């Protein structure tokens, strides 16, 4: 390992000396593959791993994913069966997501795929996230930062595509609007196709196998066109609206989990929104909230009053109240809110410290400084809302 640099350097010298040409344009040398304890693999320690046995157990793509995803410039890689299990689980997730998409494609052909129709909020958001991911992953590949590229792909596939978009697509596909169903089916195919192309350099075998079942043009994924960013598919406003909707749903589910209230049990959800824009987002996406939160009754508006016996969660744009009378302990809820207020105060302090740094304010772009000020104001507003809720509960 130590002589690789000299070996490559010698080939460079010889190539230039005898041919006048450099033999390599770029040379990438990854770190050592060490065992789970960080020790160098050796016969004396008996901690070596036969890659052929790993491939036999997990498949070549899982090993390739582990090596690429675990790499970072200047750092060694620690091998462990837990990491290989995680790689295998990720591939299994991709396989199952692909099965769902292909199951809903029906007899749709590549020429019939049409993503130009009227789109839901989820449709607009996933196309925006896809293009953001394409742009960033391409940039990271060009910089040889395969580990970070892998992490971005993982988050997009597992979180955005599988956990959110696929679940939301079920609402549309279960409906009666045939035009909307065609658009959603087309977007499922389009996103899956482009995702497989992005993954292919790291995970060639599984992606090729799946791609052959996806409506496509061409003989093989290995010679298919690499994805490029399409700015016209990006909708930043839809992305912001979707972030609010996801924050809303996450908050409800988090409180449910903390209060040991299973999702299968309907509960009342009350929300006080900060303005008409956030009200409109909730109104237009009630079906998603119903699917992910299971409300018995969902009440929301700008003038909603907070129930006295409810658990509270505060997000940007809304205060969420879950009346759980008989299911919660008031003292425990006060303690939880006090911790949340403390955490928000820490965020306020962090922003204030950053803004008090004259060098940061002077050198950072005006938009960045303004964004920090907005964050600070938002954290402070959330903290005040939490403190107000604590005061209300203490009066009960």
Protein Blocks (a to p, Z undefined) as FASTA:
>chain_A
ZZmmmmmmmmmmmmmmmnopafbfbdcdddddddfkopacdfklopaccfklmmmmnopk
lmmmmmmmmgcehiacdddfklmmmmmmmmmmmmmmmmmmmmmnmmacfklpcckbccdf
klmmmmmmmmmmmmmmmmmmmnopaklmmmmmmmmmmmmmmmmmmmmmmmmmmmmblklm
mmmmmmmmmmmmmmmmmmmmmmmmlmmmmmmmpccedjbfklgccddddfklpcfklmmm
mmmmmmmmmmmmmmmmmnopafklccddddddfbfklmmmmmmmmmmmmmmnopabdcdd
fkbccdfkbccdddehiacdddfehkacfklmmmmmmmmmmmmmmmmmmmmmmmmmmklm
mmpcfklmmmmmmmmmmmmmmmmmmmmmmmmmmmZZ
